[in-house]
Structure formats: C-alpha cells, structure tokens
Amino acid sequence: MRHTVLFYNPVSTSKGKQRLPLSLLAVSAVIAADYDVEFIDGNLVDDPATAIIERARATRAKLLAVTTMPGPQVRQAVPVCKQVKAALPELTILWGGYFPTQHHEVILKSGFVDYVIQGQGEAPFRQFVDRLHHGGALDEVLSLAYLKDGEVCVNQRAPNVPMDQLPLFPYDQIDVSRYVGRSYLGTRVLNHNTSFGCPFACNFCAVVALANRRWLPESAERVANIVTELQRRWQINGLEFHDMDFFVREDRTAEFSERMAGKGISWWGLGRVDTLMSYSDDTWEKMKRSGAKMIFMGAESGDDETLKRMNKGGKSGTAQTLALVERMKYYGIVPELSFVMGNPPDPRADIESTIQFIRKIKQINPATELVLYIYTPVPQEGSILLDEATKLGFRFPTTLDEWASPEWAKFSMRRDPNTPWFKDTTRRRVRNFESVINAYYPTVTDMRLQGSWRAALRALSGWRYKLGYYEWPYELKALQRLVHYRRPETTGF
C-alpha cells in the first residue's frame, strides 16, 4: 500500500499570478517514487483548510508538509493549520522554509505545528517521511526541530546534497498548466529554481540563516535540459529563475546561455552587481543571444557607507551600479534594481541619498526598473543593522498569531514595517517619491500602458520630477487608480 503525503502552499500572490510551488516540488521529488503526493495551493483554492481536511480523510494521510514565508503565506498558513489540527489532531504538520528555519521556537510553541525542518530540506524530509510511515525515532532526523517535554530541541544540520544528485521535479503530480502565466517575458511563462542558497552574507537578508552562505547549483547542462522539457511539454516562451543568485559562476552562466541560444525563450534571474560587472563581454553577448531580458539585482542604497554596513560594500559600491546599468543598456537587457531605504541610524538621510542616486541611474538608463523597500530587520547573528534596530526598540513577535497579524504581514512585505524609529512622514517620503518617479518613468514591463498614457503620465509628473518636489502627489495617485498602470515589482517574488 502506498501512503499519501499532502503538501500545502499558502497564498503568496493575487489570483492569475500564481507560480509553481518550487520548494514543495523539490521536497516532494525525493519521495514521489515511493509515496503518492498531492498539492493543495492556496493561490488556487479558496478554502485550503477544507480541501486539506477532505483530502487527508479520503487518503488517510499522516503528514501535511507546509512551506511558509513571512507575509501573506504565514498570515494564511496560521489559521489554516489551526483549523486542520483541530479537525485532525492525529495529522502530523511539518513546516519548512527560511521563516521556520529562523523562527522555529515560535512556530513549535504555537500548539498546532509538530515539527520544523531547517535549511536544505530534501534529504531530512525523506528520512522524516520514511520514519513516520514505517517506524523509527523521529527525534533523530537531522535538521529537525521539535518539542520534547515542553523544551525546543534542534538537531544537527544534515549535510547539503548537490543539486544534480537530487531527482527532477514530479511535474506529472501537479497541474502545471494552471501555473503558465503572461508577463513582460512572454505569453507562456513558467518558473524554475536552479540552485540552493547564496554564498554572500548581506545582513538584511533572510536567506543567510537558511543556507549558511552555501551555494549549490544545478549544472548548466541539467538546467538547459529542464528548460527544454518545459518548452516541449508546455510550449513556454518565457521563464523566471527564482534562485537567490543565479549568476554566482560565470562559466555556468556562459554555458547555459550557449545551450539556450535560438530556443526562443526570454528569461529573468537574480544576481549581484559586482558579480555581473566582472563578467566578460563575451559572456554578456551569450546572455543576450540566449534570451536574457531582465536581471534583478539588489542595489540597496545610494550611500557607500551604508552598503558596507549591509555587507554589500567593496566592489558592490554605487559606482559599480552606475557602470552596470550603462553596460546593460548597451546589451538591451533591463536592469531591475531593489533598494532598501530608511536604514538606521538615520533613516531620513539614507532615503535622501538614495533618492538622488536613483535619479542618476535613471539619467543613465531610463529603462531601469525600481523596487523600493523599507528597511526591515531579519534575525541574523552579528548583523550591525539588527543591533542598531534593537537599540532603537525593535523586537520580533513572540507568538505565531502575532506574526500572522495584519501589522506584521505589512512588516514582512517591507513596504510599511512600522518599526519604532521609522516615522510616518519618512515612510510617506518614500512612497511619494515612488509615485512621482513611476509616473515620470513608466515601467517598460507594463504591456498594457500604451504610448498616449505614457506621454500623459510623463507630462503630468514632469514638473515634480524636475523640481524634486514629491509631496502630496494626489493627481498621480488618482491617475494610477484610473489607468491601473503597474508599479514596478520583482517578477518572481
């Protein structure tokens, strides 16, 4: 008899924008040959709690595996898992991902999550599933966190497994066609993840604790073969790579680009400014020919001292960012830059320096996309920024219900964190500037915004942008509601 394992992907985006639940596909792949796997996706199902309960009863499943990120996912996962545990107390609930890795103690003390797997989850998950269904001590599973006599226990981390040694995703177990979307990349777009982790230690980044600065990539050959199969089976012409850093190794990027040339697929990925500036012209030419259309990077700040405090200093300074957006203009690949604004100890000064820097970027390459976040602390040992935030009165939630509250959901989205040092007038400064610059430079990725509307937006915002006057842009916000032009945001997240 084959046992069934249920996988739950909490809601993460608006309907119509759902993407394949890559983390669940990755861990389900290691058991799919021996167990039946079923997916319940909160992006597709209106009442996931009822769906989980019905499927668990119908299949007699023993395990519900949940992936969770802070924000919308935690906000839905908390009430759903509460309801499931109340209806089926014997169903084991396991959480994984970077949020459970960082906040396992809060999660386990909630009373409705039984176990947490930290870090790379594939190998520990296989061990956990086998022991749950066939016997063995669950508290000996590597990377597992759990309660024992009311105390939180955390087992030693499992060794990382190279990506090429892991099985391919079980696409036949999920309705992939429901995840094919439209975007700037193409009319049939899917997503894939080609690596685990990131080798860098930016101290505002939540992934550091998950991977401990390790980066494990799939080979260029395997990535190209997967993309080719996705194109054959679902006729894709666009692909998002959701790696934390796709571009760590130039030789892998160059080989992948060579293999993708002529396939008619436009693609998007995430990288670092200094890494991409170190690439040769030959590699950039190969990327262009392969269909690279946009690259997301963290520019983070317009101040070099702030970048150093973020562990983004050195070669990732502001001069490198200006040089890279100019280089990408030459190759016709759109830069998508994120900024973390309002860093302590002087949020207002940090915002003003970054605003001036962004204006320089737009002067060099007007097509540059902007994603403006507000500094949000993450739990990271030795983080200067977190230490300063703590001195200013910041504290993380102490319960899972608090994490699921509307206030902390906003915090997790990095748009309105409500941190104790961040005044509302300062937050409005960021959002008002965002309204003006998005109107003066409408995003090139919004295919609905035609020439006449672009011209109208630029004309209406021109006096504000030229004078540097961003306060009370009510006319621009009203037009945004009328036209529904898209505010730039990351393609994949």
Secondary structure, 3 states (H helix, E strand, C coil): CCCEEEEEECCCCCCCCCCCCHHHHHHHHCCCCCCEEEEEECCCCCCHHHHHHHHHHHHCCCEEEEECCCCHHHHHHHHHHHHHHHHCCCCEEEEECHHHHHCHHHHHCCCCCCEEECCCCHHHHHHHHHHHHHCCCHHHCCCEEEEECCEEEECCCCCCCCHHHCCCCCHHHCCHHHHCEEECCEEEEEEECCEEECCCCCCCCCHHHHHCCCEEECCHHHHHHHHHHHHHHHCCCEEEECCCCCCCCHHHHHHHHHHHCCCCCEEEEEECHHHHHCCCHHHHHHHHHHCEEEEEEEEECCCHHHHHHCCCCHHHCHHHHHHHHHHHHHHCCEEEEEEEECCCCCHHHHHHHHHHHHHHHHHHCCCCEEEEEECCCCCCCCCHHHHHHHHCCCCCCCCHHHHCCHHHHHHHCCCCCCCCCCCHHHHHHHHHHHHHHHHHCCCCCCCCCCHHHHHHHHHHHHHHHHHCCCCCCHHHHHHHHHHCCCCCCCCCC
